[in-house]
Amino acid sequence: MVWSCCIPFCESKGNKGSKLKLHKFPLDKNRQTLWVKSIQNFEPSYIMKKSHYVCQCHFLSTDYELNNLLKKTAVPSVFSKSFKYNMKN
């Protein structure tokens, strides 16, 4: 199965074996709201769905722990009108 990043204009896709990290929205409603608001600052018409994922391209390197897990405080903050994960990275 292939998953796509939900960020508007992002063309990144990944599957279970790919190097691309895809993150589900947090279950915590307060953190979820922070994620949605951050995305809506970039694309005001964005509406979150439970099936949406955000790829690693939209997070800073400082948003990750030493073990490459996303920090609990991380919020997507990197946006562009054209984005595609380079699988050579």
C-alpha positions as CSV (number, residue, x, y, z in Angstrom):
1,M,0.0,0.0,0.0
2,V,1.3,3.5,-0.8
3,W,0.5,6.5,1.4
4,S,0.7,10.1,0.3
5,C,1.5,13.2,2.2
6,C,-1.6,15.3,2.8
7,I,0.1,18.7,2.6
8,P,-1.2,20.6,-0.4
9,F,1.4,20.7,-3.3
10,C,3.5,17.9,-1.7
11,E,3.9,14.9,-4.0
12,S,5.7,12.7,-1.5
13,K,4.6,9.1,-1.3
14,G,5.8,6.2,0.7
15,N,5.1,2.6,1.6
16,K,6.1,0.3,4.5
17,G,9.6,-0.3,3.1
18,S,10.5,3.2,1.9
19,K,12.9,5.6,3.6
20,L,10.3,8.3,3.7
21,K,8.8,8.8,7.2
22,L,5.0,9.5,7.2
23,H,3.4,10.7,10.4
24,K,-0.2,10.3,11.4
25,F,-1.9,13.2,13.1
26,P,-1.6,13.2,16.9
27,L,-4.5,11.7,18.8
28,D,-4.2,14.5,21.4
29,K,-6.8,17.1,20.3
30,N,-4.6,20.1,21.4
31,R,-1.6,18.9,19.4
32,Q,-3.9,17.9,16.5
33,T,-5.3,21.4,16.4
34,L,-1.7,22.9,16.3
35,W,-0.9,20.7,13.3
36,V,-4.1,21.7,11.5
37,K,-3.6,25.4,12.2
38,S,0.0,25.2,11.0
39,I,-1.1,23.6,7.7
40,Q,-4.0,26.1,7.4
41,N,-1.5,29.0,7.7
42,F,0.0,27.6,4.4
43,E,-3.3,26.5,2.8
44,P,-6.4,27.9,4.5
45,S,-8.8,25.5,2.8
46,Y,-7.1,22.4,4.3
47,I,-9.4,20.0,6.3
48,M,-7.9,17.2,8.2
49,K,-9.1,13.6,7.8
50,K,-8.3,10.6,10.1
51,S,-6.5,8.9,7.2
52,H,-4.1,11.8,6.5
53,Y,-0.3,11.6,6.9
54,V,2.3,14.3,7.0
55,C,5.7,13.4,5.6
56,Q,9.1,14.2,7.1
57,C,9.7,17.0,4.6
58,H,7.4,19.3,6.6
59,F,9.4,18.9,9.9
60,L,12.7,20.4,10.9
61,S,15.6,18.1,11.8
62,T,15.3,19.4,15.4
63,D,11.7,18.0,15.5
64,Y,13.2,14.5,15.8
65,E,14.7,12.7,18.8
66,L,18.2,11.1,18.5
67,N,16.5,7.8,17.6
68,N,14.7,9.5,14.6
69,L,11.3,9.5,16.3
70,L,9.2,12.6,16.0
71,K,9.2,14.6,19.3
72,K,5.9,15.0,21.0
73,T,6.1,18.8,20.6
74,A,6.8,18.7,16.9
75,V,4.5,20.6,14.6
76,P,4.8,20.6,10.8
77,S,6.4,23.9,9.8
78,V,8.1,23.5,6.4
79,F,5.9,24.2,3.4
80,S,6.4,25.0,-0.2
81,K,4.3,25.2,-3.4
82,S,6.3,22.3,-4.9
83,F,7.7,19.5,-2.7
84,K,8.7,16.0,-3.5
85,Y,10.8,13.7,-1.3
86,N,14.0,12.7,-3.0
87,M,14.4,8.9,-2.5
88,K,18.2,9.2,-2.9
89,N,18.3,11.0,0.5
